[in-house]
């Protein structure tokens, strides 16, 4: 920058004003500086400039596992939203390990990132007090609630209830769930089971206990294995409500392996509206949880918290923690095209 100033015959401060878009400069002064920048092929060191302002220009997105398709697609949506605000996203994978998730909250991220978007899985409600941190943080997911930080989540209960009501409206009566987690603590699986069960109860129906099988994860193979166990138990479902699309796609393979046709013999619906769900055979009906909106809201909230911190606004004068519950959409596709002649 000093060389640019010498070439243009101005002060270093004037060059800085030009680079930062300061409006109150004489046109001829700005032109001389711009000419010097081009002649010297000068490029701003963005990292150094940001550090000088007390910021890095980077945020962390901490997720359980990118192997989970939903999380991979969420990461893509977050990166696109962050780029609109000139923020770089670094992705950290915790592999559901408690110690790695705790490290996110110990302050070690503070010097590397302006803020953190955090979706824990190994931590739970008993750990809520640990989220009282001194750096900008926005919570995602369903493991921890009311932790004193901004939280963006989806309509798990209502979405699962809508999925279940959809197959009931098509005439299904032996409806089985797929995706209740082994762990009974708060999670997307337990919340979606709550919505599933409420829909059955409202119609005077109950789920066959043999079909309530806990799952360790939400991967395709788990969906296939669990669906096989349900069929082997003697349950003969006419509809399956899977709590993720990946479980549903695994179940689809298992149903077909057992000679059951979807949707002719068994209706099948998932949750998440991942891209793969529209390319299965048949295409999968699902609940769209509003992933793009979740990303937009989370990035916007984090950017606001970062600005407040950089501006030195005392914590007690900042807005109270906000909880944003994003709405869902029922996506009807061929996997619930109708049972016993019912229309979609």
N, C-alpha and C positions, 0 to 999 in steps of 0.2 A: 504493500500500500504506500510505503514511503517513496518508492520509485515512481509510482503513478503521480504522486503529489509533486515530485520534482519535475517530471515531464510536463505536467499541466500548469506548473507555476502557482500552485495553491497549497493550502495547508493539508495535513493528514486528516484533520477534522472535516474539511470540506469534502475530501474523497469519501470519507465515511458517510457523510450526509447524502451524497449522490447514491452510494451503494444501498443505503437504507430507504431510499425514496423520499427524502426530505423535500417538501414542496416549495419552500421559500428560498429558492436559489435563482440567481440571474441565469437566463437561458444560455448566455455565452459562456458562463462559468461551467455549467453542466455539460455543454458541448465540448469544452476543452478537456474535461475529465473523461468523458466518454471516449474521445479520440485517443487519449493516452492509454486508457484501458485496452482498447482494440490494438493499438500499436505494440503494447507490451504483452499482449495476450494474457492479461491478468485474470485470474479466477479466484473468487472468494473461497476461503477455507471455512466452509459452513460449520464444521465441528468446532473449530477454534472460536468462531463468532458466537456460537451457541453457548459454549462453556463460559465465555466472557460474560454472557448475560445470565449465567446461573442455570442454564438448561442444556439438555443434550439433543433435543429434537427427536428423541426416540422414546417409545413406550414398549412395555413388555406385555405379551399375551401369554398367560400361563394356563396350560390345558392339561388334562389327565393323559391323553394319548391321541396322537394324530392318526393312529391306525383306525380310530373310530371315525367313520365317514362324516357323521354330523359335525364333529369338531374340525375336521379338515375343511369342510365347506364353510363353517363359521369363521375360521381363520382367514379364508379367502375374502369373505365379506368384510371382516374387520380391516384387513389391509387396504381394501378399496376405499373404505370410509376414511381411514387415517390419512391416506395419500391426499385426500381433498383438503386436509388441514396441514399438509407438509410435514406429517409425522411419519417416521420410520418405525415399523413394527418388528420386534424381535420375539420369536416364539420359543417358549420354554416348555418342555414336556416333563411332567413329574412322574409318569408311570404309576399313578395312584399310590405313591410312596409317601407315608406320613412325614418322614424327616425332610424330604425334599419340599413338601408343601409348607412345612413350618419355616423353612429358610426364606420363603417368599415374604414372610411377615417379620423377619428379624432385623430389617433395615439394610441388608446387604445390597438390595436392588436400588436403594436411594441414590447412590452415586453414579449408577450406570443408566438410569432411566428417569424420565420426567414423571412417569406414573405407570400403574399396573392395572391391566384387566385380568381378573383372576377367577378361574373356575376350579375350585377344589373338589376332590372326591374322597380322599382319605380323611380329611378333617370333617367334623360334624358340629351339631348344634352346641355341644359342650365346649367347643373351642371358640365360641362367638367373641369372647372378651379379647382374644388375641388379635382381632381385626382392628383394634384401636391403635392405628399406626400414625406416624407423623409424615407420611407421604401420600400423594393422590392415589387412591385405589377405588376401583369399581368392581363389585362382586357380581359374578355370573353363576347361573345354575341353581340347584335345589338342595344343596347339602346344608347350608347355613342361612338362617334368616335373622332379621333384626339385629345385625351386627354393628350398627352405628355407622355404616358406610353406604354409599349409593349402591343399589342392587337392581339389576335388570334380569328378569326371569320371564318364563312363558306360562301360558294358561294350561298347566298340566292336567288338573282335575277336570276342568270343563272340556278340554280337548278330548280326553279319553272318554268322557261321558258322551260327547257328540259322536265319536267313532262307534261306540257300543250301541247307541240309539239308532244309528244308521243301519246296522245289520239287523237289529230287532225290527225296525220298520219294514225291512225286506222279508220278514217272516222267520228269521232264525230264532230258535228257542234253546238250543244246546250250545251256548256261546262259551268259549274258553279263553282265558287270558294267557298272554305269553310275555313275560318280562318282569314279574315280581322279583325283586332282588332278594338274595339270601339274607342280607342285612335288613332288619326291620326299621332302621332309622330313616330319617327323611332323605328321600332321593326322588328322582323323576319316576322310578318304577313304583314306589309306594304311593306317590301322589296319583299316578295314572291308574293304579289299581283301585284307588278310592273312587275315582270317577267311573271306572268300569263297574264296580260293585253297586254304586248308587243308581246307575242306569238299569241294572237288573232288578234291584229292589223296587224301583218305581213301577216295574211291570209285574211284580209279584213272582219274580224268578230268583233262583239261587244258582251259584256256580257249583259244579260237581267238585268236591274236595280233591278227588284224584287228579284233577287237571291243574290244581294250584301247586306249581313246582317252581321253587326259587331258582334263579339263574345267577351265575357269578359275574357275567358281563353281558354285553349287548352285541356280540359279534355274530356273523352269519352261521358259523359252525354251532354256536350255542343254540341258535334258533332251530337248526335242523335236529340236533340231539334232543332238545326238550320236546319238540313236536313229536318225535319218534317215541319218547317215553310216555307222552300223553296218550297216543294211539295204542301203545302196548298195554296201558292200564285198563283198557276196555271202554274208555270214553269214545263216543262217536259224535264228534262236534259237527254242527252244520254252519258254524262260523268261528273264526279265530280273530281276536283283537290283540294284535302285537303292539307292544309299547315302544318299539322302534322299527324303522323300516328294515334295518339289517336283520333283526330277528324274524321279521315277516318274510324276508327273502329266503332265509334259511328254512323256515317252516314251509314255504312254497315248494322247495326242492323235496323235503321229506314227504309232504302230502302227495306229490306226484310219484315219488318212489313207491308209495303204498297204493297206487292206483286210484287216488282220489283226485277228481278234477276241480279246479278253481276257475270259475265260480259255480259250476254246475252242481257239484256235490258239497263243496264247502266255500263259504264266503271268507275273504281274507282282507284285513285292513291293517295298515301300519301307522307309524307316527314319525314325523320329521320331514317328509317330502324331500328326501335326498334325490339327487339327479338320477341315480340308478333306478329309483322306483318307477319312473316313467318308461323305462326300457326293458323291464322284466316281461315275461310272457306267462300270463297276461299282465299288462301294466297294473301297478299296485295302487289301489285306493289308499289314501293316507290323510293325516292331519298335518297341514303346513303350520308350524309354530311361529312363523314370522321371523325367520332367521335374519333377513336383511334389516328388518326394523330393530331387532335386538342389537345388531352390530352398530347401526346408526345411533341408536340411543346411548349405547355404552360408550362409544367413542366421544360423542358430544358431551356426556356427563364428565368423562375423564378430562377432556380438553378444558372444560370449565373449571374443574378442580385444580388443574395445572396452572391456569391463569391466576386464580385466586392465590395460590401459593407463591407464584413468582411476584405478584403485586404486593406481597407481604400482608395480606388481609388476615387479621387474627382469627384463630379457629372459632372463637365464640361469635364472630361476626359473619361467618360463612353460612350459607343455607344449610338447614338440617338435612340429614340423610334422606334420600328419596328412594322409594321402591316403585319400579316401573314394571307392570305386568303386561306383556305384549299379547294382543289378541291372536286368535288362530283362524284358519279356514279349513273346512272339510273339502278335500279333493276327491271327487268321485271318478274312478277309473274302472277298467273291466273286471278287476278282481272281486268287485261287488256288483256285477252287472245284474244280479237278481237271483233269487232263490224261489224255486217252485213257480216260475213264471212271473214273479214280481218285477216291476219296472225299476230302473235306477233313479 
